[in-house]
Amino acid sequence: MSVRNLLDNARRHAERHVRVALGESGGTVELTVSDDGSGIPAADRARVFQRFTRLDEARSREAGGSGLGLAIVGKVVTAHGGVAYADQDPPLADGGLGGARMVVHLPAAPSPDLSVDPPPTPDGPGAV
């Protein structure tokens, strides 16, 4: 998944602040990217993950992007068994930034085995 796409989108729409949070619970990883911009109207929240969606059609591609960034995020997340959605961040009074919040849920990878195999002994397997 392109975290950069999420961050670029938040930065483009933020007034001053972007917040990134990452957590894991019950075998699921949650990545949240929030901004203090104007947010996304509820009717458009699912649409922002569709190709070529730009909510403000008056913006130029240079200023507003091509409408592919969040679509790429959605496709990659879905391909890895996850879900991506847009929401409204809680207002400042409740500890949020008040703008858009993009949330990604992915299955957590199993913990790696960090044990180290001992080196081969001179007369054991692998001896030269």
Residue pairs with C-beta under 8 A, 6 or more apart in sequence:
1 73
1 76
1 77
1 80
1 82
1 104
1 106
2 69
2 72
2 73
2 76
3 31
3 33
5 69
5 70
5 72
5 73
6 31
6 33
6 69
6 70
6 73
6 102
6 104
7 18
7 20
7 33
8 65
8 69
9 33
9 65
9 69
9 70
9 102
10 18
10 33
10 34
10 35
10 37
10 100
10 102
11 18
11 35
12 64
12 65
13 35
13 37
13 38
13 99
13 100
14 35
14 36
14 37
14 97
14 99
15 35
15 36
15 37
15 99
16 36
17 35
17 36
17 97
18 33
18 34
18 35
18 36
18 97
19 32
19 33
19 34
19 35
19 89
19 97
20 31
20 32
20 33
20 34
21 30
21 31
21 32
21 34
22 29
22 30
22 31
22 32
23 29
23 30
24 30
24 108
27 107
27 108
28 105
28 106
28 107
28 108
29 105
29 106
29 107
29 108
30 103
30 104
30 105
31 103
31 104
31 106
32 101
32 102
32 103
32 104
33 101
33 102
34 89
34 96
34 97
34 99
34 100
34 101
34 102
35 89
35 97
35 99
35 100
36 92
36 97
36 98
36 99
37 99
37 100
38 99
39 88
39 89
39 98
39 99
39 100
40 48
40 55
40 86
40 88
40 100
41 55
42 88
44 55
45 85
45 86
45 87
46 85
46 86
47 53
47 55
48 55
48 70
48 86
49 70
49 71
49 73
49 74
49 84
49 85
49 86
50 71
50 74
51 67
51 68
51 71
52 66
52 67
52 68
52 71
53 67
53 70
53 71
54 64
54 65
54 66
54 67
56 64
70 84
70 86
70 102
73 84
73 102
73 104
74 84
77 83
77 84
77 104
77 105
77 106
78 84
80 106
80 107
81 106
81 107
82 104
82 105
82 106
82 107
83 104
83 105
84 102
84 103
84 104
84 105
85 102
85 103
86 100
86 101
86 102
86 103
87 100
87 101
87 102
87 103
88 99
88 100
88 101
89 96
89 97
89 98
89 99
89 100
89 101
90 96
90 98
91 98
92 98
120 126
120 127
121 127
